[in-house]
């Protein structure tokens, strides 16, 4: 890598969840999962831009039902 080239930054599952302001469990439950930007062995990684775009496609849970 030359001095002028910046390394790409990819977020792990834990980092992606924190970036989106949700728990790791919530991130893993969301369907469909975001497409990985990088795969290193068994690990997936995403760019912040991919996560932002993916998050826009996930519907909000909506209001909670009231207890009667």
N, C-alpha and C positions, 0 to 999 in steps of 0.2 A: 504494500500500500504506500502510495506516495504521500509526502507531507501535506499536499493540497487536498487530499481526499479525506473527508470525514467519515467515520464509521457510521453505519446505519444503526439506529437504536430500535430494539424490539422489546416489548413488554411481555413478561411471563404472565401466567394465569393470575397469580397473586397480585402482581403489579397492575394488570389490566383491570381487575376488579376494583382495586383502590383508585385507579384513575377515573373509573366510572362512578365511584362513590357507592359501590355495592359490596356485598360479601363475596368471598370466593365461591361459596356454595350457590349463591344466587347467580353468579356468572356462569357456573357450570350447568345450572338448570335451564338457562335461557335457550330456547330453540327458535330458529336454527342457530347453531354456533357460528361465530364469525369465521370467515376463511382465514387460515393462518398465512401470514406474510413470510414466515420462515419456519423451518422445521430442522431442529438439530437433535439427532437421535430421537428419543421419545418426547422431546420438549417442543412445544409450539410457541410462536412469538408473533406479536402484532404491533403495527405502528399505531401511533395515537390517531392518525387520520382514519385508518381502517376502523378503529374502535368507535370513533365519533360517528362515522357513517353507519356502522352497524347498529349503534345505540338508537339512532333516529328511526330505525325500522321496527324496534321493539315497542309494542303498545304498552301504555302505562297500565298498572293493575286496576286502576279505577277506584272508586270509593269503596270502602269496606261496608258490608251489610250491617245495618243497625241491629243491636240486640233487642229482642222484644220482651 
